Amino acid sequence: MKKILISCFVLLSCLSCSDQTVEVMPTDQLTNETVWSTPQNASLFLNDVYNSLNAGPWSSVFTNVPTEVSNDPLDNYSDNSVNGNLAGIPSYTLFANNTYGPNAQIFGPQWSRMYANIRKCNLFLEKVAVSSFDETTKKSMLAQARFLRAYFYTSLINLYGGVPLITKVLNRNAEEDINYPRNTYAECVTFVQEECAKAAADLPTTVAGVDVGRVTKGAALALKGELELYAGKWADAAATNQQIMQLNVYELFADYGGLFYSANENNKEVIFDVQYAPNIKGHARDTYWGVTMLTNGLGWGSVNPTQNLVDDYEFLDGKTAAEGSAQYDPKNPYANRDKRFAASILFDGTPWIGGQVIYTRLGIANNNNAFDASGSGGKNRTGYFLKKLLDPAVMPSRDNLNNATGGSNSIVFRYAEVLLNYAEAKNELSGPDQTVYDAMNKIRTRAGLPNLPTGLSQEQMRQRIRRERRVELAFEGKRLFDLWRWRIAPDVFSKPLKAMKISTVNGALTYEVVNVGGGTIKFDPAKNYLMPIPQAVIDQNPKIVQNPGY
């Protein structure tokens, strides 16, 4: 199945009969009795749970419902990218200024939507567990629902820490207390570990045909292994990610940029993704995140990569400019770079959709793509636009925005992340052995980079892993959680975000690194490693204790 989507067909029937009353079962909907009567009907309910998936937390502004691909994606809340200077953009108005709180939410809908999804999973698990479905079908369905529930819980845990673990259907009309206190973070991690392990045991290693997009053993292990990594459970994380590697069903896709295109979706690197289909369940990502001005298109340019990130892309000799790369040319700073750089970022002089060359330099008349230090009106604040994750087959446009014509899937877990997760966990557990080098070098080889130097200490390898992870997973929503779990956010955010200002002087281009307009992020380590729980949640449930400092 290309997409897991529910199609509802209305059957209009005309009945002509005598005075005799005829009772007809509606055929355009499933009742509570019929939905659990057959595996086919129950599958429709499960499909609806799949359709509730999101690729990560999203802000409540400018979301293209129901796709939930935000105009202000998660990397804008890190040092990887910034949004334009527009009123109401949370990363600019709330996060950077540290003015968010219980009543000024960035990810406000996340709590209620995830618990609504969790309730669906609980209901499905309860009903299918006591059904008369054959055991093979029942096992598969229950395993999928377990994974989905664990996924929704993880989405909450990553933002808020410990949350209430509710594993049954609550009834507010019954005489029972539906208010649950928060479980500890450790209890939540253990719960997800156990649920993913149970799910993995009953899930297939691969799926094909109409089942493409459904959960596999690798997906359950990937969710488990990532959360173990985030929790600092190094031995568990190393073992789980190694399990995925030993399945021998995943490999790195040769074309780093192309692996995210619709034409290449569900390739051998993808472990789990959120499935989309143009117009049916599409998205407007290509307009939201796309370059501001094209000959036949108009994007919002809401993801401007920073110079801070650009500086972490090595040159082909395996060094950055700061490390003294012999291939760095200050008059041509974008040449001889890691292949992932040109696949991820549109820089000055880059050809893009339709062969149009994107210029961010100053001095070109009527160029809405030019760098503007103020960022006023949403103009480019860094001198760079996003390329990665955008599909060159989809033109940023009003049509894309209004009709959700984007269909590229949102990859949640892929094999490169598994290699990085394993390398980090193994290095933290016992230092950089050969398996750590092997995992890292596979990723570097695809990027056109030399192998890591041998003889690295644990700390040296740690820093190489962190840089590799930043570059490889840029704009995939991982960076903020990495800054939080590594406890380095205060140091990172204490440094100004940087931009590239390009001017023409005496006929030659000059490159000047400047500060991003408004490019500072205030961060309080006493509280900002977790998001505040919405005040409305605490008002409804007196057993919920707010995160410290809010």
C-alpha positions in Angstrom: 0.0 0.0 0.0 1.5 3.3 -1.1 -0.3 5.2 1.6 -2.4 4.2 4.6 -5.5 6.2 4.0 -9.1 5.7 4.8 -11.6 6.0 1.9 -15.2 6.3 2.9 -17.9 5.5 0.3 -21.5 6.5 0.9 -24.0 4.0 -0.4 -27.3 5.7 -1.2 -30.1 3.3 -1.4 -33.7 3.8 -2.4 -36.1 1.4 -0.8 -39.5 0.9 -2.3 -41.8 -1.4 -0.3 -45.2 -1.8 1.3 -46.2 -0.5 4.6 -43.8 -3.0 6.2 -41.0 -1.3 8.2 -37.5 -2.3 7.1 -34.5 -1.8 9.4 -31.3 -1.2 7.4 -27.8 -1.3 8.8 -26.0 1.9 7.6 -23.3 1.1 5.1 -21.5 4.4 5.1 -20.3 4.1 8.7 -19.1 1.6 11.3 -21.0 1.3 14.5 -19.3 0.3 17.8 -20.6 -3.2 17.3 -19.5 -3.7 13.7 -16.1 -2.0 13.9 -14.8 -4.9 16.0 -16.7 -7.7 14.2 -14.2 -8.4 11.5 -10.4 -7.9 11.0 -11.2 -5.8 7.9 -13.4 -3.4 9.9 -10.9 -3.2 12.7 -8.2 -2.4 10.2 -10.1 0.8 9.2 -9.9 1.9 12.8 -6.2 1.1 12.9 -5.7 3.0 9.6 -7.2 6.0 11.3 -4.6 5.8 14.1 -1.9 5.7 11.4 -3.4 8.8 9.9 -2.9 10.6 13.2 0.8 10.2 13.0 3.0 13.2 12.9 6.7 13.4 12.2 7.5 15.4 15.4 6.1 18.2 17.5 4.8 21.1 15.5 3.9 24.7 16.5 0.3 25.8 16.3 1.0 28.5 13.8 0.4 28.1 10.0 -0.1 24.4 10.1 -1.7 22.9 7.0 -4.3 20.8 8.8 -4.5 17.8 8.7 -1.0 17.3 7.5 0.7 18.9 10.5 3.8 19.9 8.6 4.5 23.2 10.3 5.7 26.5 8.9 8.0 26.7 11.9 9.7 23.2 12.1 11.8 22.0 15.0 15.3 22.9 13.7 14.3 26.6 13.9 14.4 26.0 17.7 18.1 25.2 17.5 21.3 26.7 16.1 20.7 25.0 12.7 18.2 27.4 11.2 15.9 30.4 11.9 12.5 31.5 10.7 11.8 35.0 9.2 11.0 37.9 11.4 7.2 37.5 11.3 4.6 38.2 14.0 3.4 35.1 15.6 6.2 32.8 14.7 7.0 30.9 18.0 10.7 30.2 17.3 11.2 34.0 16.8 8.7 35.6 19.2 8.6 33.0 22.1 11.5 30.6 22.0 14.4 32.9 21.1 13.2 35.5 23.7 12.4 32.8 26.3 8.9 34.2 26.8 7.1 30.9 26.5 5.4 29.3 29.5 2.3 27.4 30.6 0.0 30.1 29.1 2.2 30.9 26.1 2.7 27.6 24.5 4.9 26.7 21.5 3.6 23.2 21.0 0.2 23.8 22.6 -1.8 21.1 20.8 0.7 18.4 21.3 -0.5 17.2 24.8 -4.2 16.9 23.9 -3.6 15.4 20.5 -1.2 12.8 21.6 -3.5 11.7 24.5 -6.4 11.5 22.0 -4.2 9.2 19.9 -3.2 7.2 22.9 -6.9 6.7 23.8 -7.5 5.3 20.3 -4.7 2.9 20.8 -6.0 1.8 24.2 -9.4 1.2 22.8 -8.0 -0.8 19.8 -5.8 -2.9 22.1 -8.7 -3.7 24.5 -11.2 -4.6 21.7 -8.8 -6.7 19.5 -7.4 -8.5 22.5 -10.8 -10.1 23.2 -11.8 -10.5 19.6 -12.3 -13.8 17.8 -9.8 -12.9 15.1 -7.3 -15.5 14.1 -4.2 -15.4 16.2 -1.8 -14.4 13.4 -4.0 -11.4 12.5 -4.5 -10.5 16.2 -0.8 -10.6 16.9 0.0 -8.3 14.0 -2.7 -5.8 14.9 -1.8 -5.6 18.6 1.9 -5.2 17.8 1.2 -2.3 15.4 -1.0 -0.6 18.0 1.6 -1.1 20.8 4.2 0.6 18.6 1.9 3.5 17.7 1.0 4.1 21.4 4.7 4.0 22.3 5.4 6.5 19.5 2.8 8.9 20.8 4.1 8.6 24.3 7.7 9.2 23.2 6.5 12.4 21.4 5.3 13.6 24.8 8.3 12.3 26.8 10.8 14.1 24.7 9.1 17.4 25.3 7.9 17.2 28.9 9.8 14.4 30.6 7.6 12.2 32.7 3.9 12.1 31.8 0.9 10.1 33.0 1.0 6.5 31.6 -2.6 5.6 30.8 -3.0 2.1 29.4 -6.8 1.7 29.5 -9.8 3.5 28.1 -11.0 6.1 30.6 -14.7 7.0 30.9 -15.4 10.4 32.3 -19.0 9.5 32.9 -18.2 6.4 35.0 -17.5 6.6 38.7 -13.8 6.4 38.4 -11.0 8.9 38.9 -9.7 9.8 35.4 -7.1 12.1 36.7 -3.6 10.5 36.7 -0.4 11.9 38.2 2.8 12.1 36.1 5.0 9.0 36.0 8.7 9.6 36.3 10.8 9.9 33.3 12.6 6.6 34.1 9.2 4.8 34.4 8.1 6.3 31.0 11.4 5.2 29.3 11.0 1.7 30.7 7.4 1.5 29.5 8.4 2.4 26.0 11.3 0.0 26.0 9.0 -2.9 27.1 6.2 -2.0 24.6 8.6 -1.7 21.7 10.2 -5.0 22.6 6.8 -6.7 22.7 5.8 -5.1 19.4 9.1 -6.1 17.7 8.7 -9.7 18.7 5.4 -9.9 16.7 6.2 -7.6 13.8 7.5 -8.6 10.3 11.0 -7.7 9.3 9.8 -6.3 6.0 6.5 -5.4 4.4 5.5 -5.1 0.8 2.6 -4.2 -1.5 -0.5 -2.9 0.3 1.3 -3.0 3.6 4.1 -0.6 2.8 4.0 2.1 5.4 3.0 -0.2 8.3 5.2 -0.8 11.2 8.0 -3.3 11.1 10.4 -4.9 13.5 13.0 -2.4 12.6 10.7 0.5 13.3 9.9 -0.8 16.8 13.6 -1.3 17.5 14.5 2.1 16.1 12.0 3.9 18.4 13.3 1.9 21.4 17.0 2.5 20.5 16.5 6.2 20.0 14.8 6.7 23.3 17.4 4.6 25.1 20.0 6.9 23.6 18.2 10.0 24.7 17.9 8.5 28.2 21.6 7.8 28.4 21.1 4.0 28.7 24.2 3.3 26.7 24.3 -0.5 26.9 20.6 -0.8 26.0 21.0 1.7 23.1 24.0 0.0 21.7 22.4 -3.4 21.8 19.1 -2.3 20.3 20.7 -0.4 17.4 23.0 -3.3 16.8 20.0 -5.5 16.5 18.7 -3.3 13.7 22.1 -3.5 11.9 22.0 -7.3 12.2 18.6 -7.5 10.5 20.5 -7.0 7.2 17.5 -5.4 5.5 18.6 -1.7 5.6 21.4 0.1 3.8 22.4 3.6 3.0 20.7 5.1 -0.1 23.4 6.2 -2.6 21.9 9.7 -3.2 21.8 11.5 0.1 19.6 14.4 -1.2 17.4 12.2 -3.3 16.5 9.8 -0.6 13.9 12.3 0.6 12.2 12.8 -2.8 8.8 11.3 -3.6 10.3 9.4 -6.5 12.6 7.5 -4.1 10.3 7.0 -1.1 10.3 3.7 0.8 13.8 3.0 -0.2 16.2 0.7 1.6 17.4 3.3 4.0 13.9 4.2 5.3 12.9 2.3 8.5 9.7 4.3 9.3 8.0 7.3 7.9 4.8 9.2 7.9 3.1 8.6 4.6 1.6 11.3 2.4 -0.2 11.4 -0.9 -0.8 14.6 -3.0 -4.2 16.2 -2.6 -5.5 13.2 -0.6 -3.3 13.5 2.4 -0.7 16.0 1.1 1.3 18.8 2.6 2.5 22.3 1.8 6.1 21.8 3.1 7.6 22.8 -0.3 5.9 26.2 0.0 6.4 26.7 3.7 10.1 25.9 3.6 10.8 26.7 0.0 12.9 29.5 -1.5 11.1 32.9 -1.4 11.1 33.8 -5.1 11.2 31.6 -8.2 10.3 32.5 -11.7 7.0 30.6 -11.5 6.7 30.1 -7.8 6.5 31.7 -4.4 7.7 30.2 -1.2 7.6 31.3 2.4 11.3 30.7 3.0 10.6 29.8 6.7 13.8 27.7 7.2 17.0 29.7 6.8 20.1 27.6 7.6 22.7 29.3 9.7 26.4 29.9 9.1 26.9 28.0 12.4 25.7 24.9 10.7 27.4 25.6 7.4 30.8 25.8 9.2 30.3 22.2 10.4 30.3 20.8 6.9 33.8 19.5 6.3 35.8 20.0 3.1 36.8 16.9 1.2 40.0 16.5 3.1 38.0 15.8 6.2 38.7 19.2 8.0 36.6 22.3 8.5 37.9 25.8 7.7 38.4 26.3 11.5 40.6 23.2 11.5 42.8 24.5 8.7 41.4 22.7 5.7 43.8 23.1 2.7 40.8 23.1 0.5 39.1 26.1 2.0 39.1 29.1 -0.3 37.8 32.3 1.4 37.0 33.6 -2.1 35.0 30.5 -3.0 33.9 29.0 0.4 31.4 26.6 -1.0 33.7 24.5 -3.2 35.1 21.1 -2.3 32.6 20.5 0.5 31.0 17.4 2.0 28.4 16.2 -0.5 25.7 16.7 2.0 26.2 20.5 2.0 25.0 21.1 -1.6 22.3 18.5 -1.0 21.0 20.3 2.0 21.5 24.0 1.5 20.7 26.5 -1.2 23.6 29.0 -1.2 24.4 31.9 -3.4 24.7 30.8 -7.1 22.8 27.5 -6.7 20.6 26.3 -9.5 17.2 25.1 -8.3 13.8 24.2 -9.7 13.6 24.8 -13.4 17.3 25.7 -13.5 16.7 29.1 -11.9 19.9 30.2 -10.1 19.2 31.4 -6.5 21.1 34.5 -5.5 21.3 35.7 -1.9 24.0 38.3 -2.6 23.2 42.0 -2.2 23.0 44.3 -5.2 20.6 42.5 -7.6 17.6 44.5 -8.3 14.1 43.1 -7.4 15.6 40.1 -5.8 13.4 38.9 -2.9 15.9 36.1 -2.1 18.6 38.5 -1.0 20.0 38.4 2.5 18.4 41.0 4.8 20.0 41.4 8.3 16.7 42.6 9.8 14.6 39.7 8.5 11.7 42.1 8.3 8.6 40.8 6.6 10.0 37.3 6.7 13.0 38.1 4.5 16.1 35.8 4.5 18.0 36.3 7.7 21.1 34.1 7.0 22.0 34.2 3.3 20.9 30.6 2.9 17.7 28.7 2.0 16.8 25.1 2.7 17.1 22.4 0.0 17.1 19.2 1.9 13.6 17.5 2.3 12.2 19.7 -0.5 11.1 18.0 -3.7 12.2 19.6 -6.9 9.1 18.1 -8.6 6.9 20.3 -6.5 6.8 24.1 -7.2 6.3 26.4 -4.1 2.9 27.9 -4.9 -0.6 28.9 -3.9 -1.7 25.6 -5.4 0.7 23.6 -3.2 -0.5 25.6 -0.2 -4.3 25.4 -0.8 -4.5 21.9 -2.2 -1.7 20.1 -0.3 0.0 18.9 -3.5 3.2 17.8 -1.7 3.4 14.0 -1.3 6.9 13.3 -0.1 6.9 11.2 3.0 8.3 12.5 6.3 11.1 10.1 7.4 11.1 9.5 11.1 13.8 6.8 11.3 16.4 5.8 8.7 19.4 3.6 8.7 22.0 6.4 8.9 20.6 7.4 12.3 20.8 3.9 13.5 24.5 3.9 12.7 25.0 7.2 14.5 23.0 6.0 17.5 25.1 2.8 17.7 28.4 4.7 17.4 27.5 7.2 20.1 26.1 4.6 22.5 29.1 2.3 22.0 31.6 5.1 22.4 30.0 6.3 25.6 29.8 2.8 26.9 33.3 1.6 26.2 35.2 4.0 23.9 35.9 4.0 20.2 36.4 0.4 19.1 36.5 -0.7 15.5 32.7 -1.0 15.3 32.3 2.6 16.1 34.7 3.6 13.3 33.0 1.3 10.9 29.6 2.8 11.6 30.9 6.4 11.3 32.9 5.7 8.2 30.0 4.2 6.3 28.2 7.5 6.6 31.3 9.5 5.7 32.0 7.5 2.6 28.6 8.4 1.2 29.4 12.0 1.9 32.6 11.8 -0.1 34.7 12.3 3.0 37.8 10.3 4.2 37.6 7.9 7.0 38.1 9.3 10.5 41.6 9.4 11.8 42.6 6.4 13.9 43.6 6.6 17.5 40.9 9.0 18.6 40.3 9.2 22.3 36.7 8.8 23.7 36.3 12.6 24.0 37.6 13.2 20.5 35.3 10.5 19.0 32.4 12.0 21.0 33.0 15.4 19.3 33.3 13.8 15.9 30.1 11.8 16.4 28.2 15.0 17.5 29.4 16.9 14.4 28.6 14.0 12.1 25.1 13.7 13.7 24.4 17.4 13.3 25.3 17.4 9.6 23.7 14.1 8.7 20.4 14.7 10.4 20.1 18.4 9.8 16.5 19.6 9.4 15.1 16.2 10.5 14.0 17.5 13.9 16.8 15.9 16.0 19.1 18.8 16.8 17.1 20.4 19.7 16.7 17.1 21.5 20.5 16.5 21.1 21.3 19.9 22.6 19.0 19.1 25.5 20.2 15.6 26.2 23.9 16.5 25.8 23.3 19.4 28.3 25.2 21.8 26.0 22.3 24.2 25.2 23.6 27.1 27.4 27.0 27.1 25.7 25.5 26.7 22.2 22.9 29.4 22.7 25.3 31.8 24.3 26.9 32.2 20.9 25.2 34.5 18.3 23.7 32.9 15.3 25.6 33.8 12.2 24.8 34.7 8.6 26.7 35.2 5.3 26.6 38.6 3.8 27.8 38.6 0.2 28.6 41.8 -1.6 30.2 42.8 -4.9 33.3 45.0 -4.5 35.2 46.1 -7.6 33.6 43.3 -9.6 34.5 40.6 -7.2 32.3 38.8 -4.6 33.3 39.4 -0.9 32.1 37.0 1.8 31.5 38.5 5.3 30.2 36.5 8.3 27.8 38.7 10.3 25.3 38.2 13.1 21.8 37.1 12.2 19.3 39.9 12.7 17.8 39.2 16.1 19.8 36.0 16.1 20.2 35.3 19.8 18.5 32.6 21.9 17.9 33.1 25.6 18.1 29.8 27.5 17.7 29.2 31.2 19.2 25.8 32.1 17.2 25.7 35.4 14.0 25.1 33.4 14.4 25.2 29.6 15.5 21.6 29.1 11.8 20.7 29.3 8.8 22.4 27.8 6.1 23.7 30.2 2.9 21.6 30.5 0.0 23.6 29.2 -1.8 25.4 32.0 -5.2 24.1 30.7 -4.0 20.6 31.4 -3.0 21.4 35.0 -6.3 23.3 35.6 -8.2 20.2 34.5 -6.1 17.7 36.4 -4.9 18.8 39.9 -2.6 15.8 40.1 -0.4 17.1 37.4 2.7 18.9 38.7 4.2 21.5 36.4 7.8 21.2 35.3 10.3 23.2 37.5 10.7 26.9 36.9 7.4 27.5 35.0 
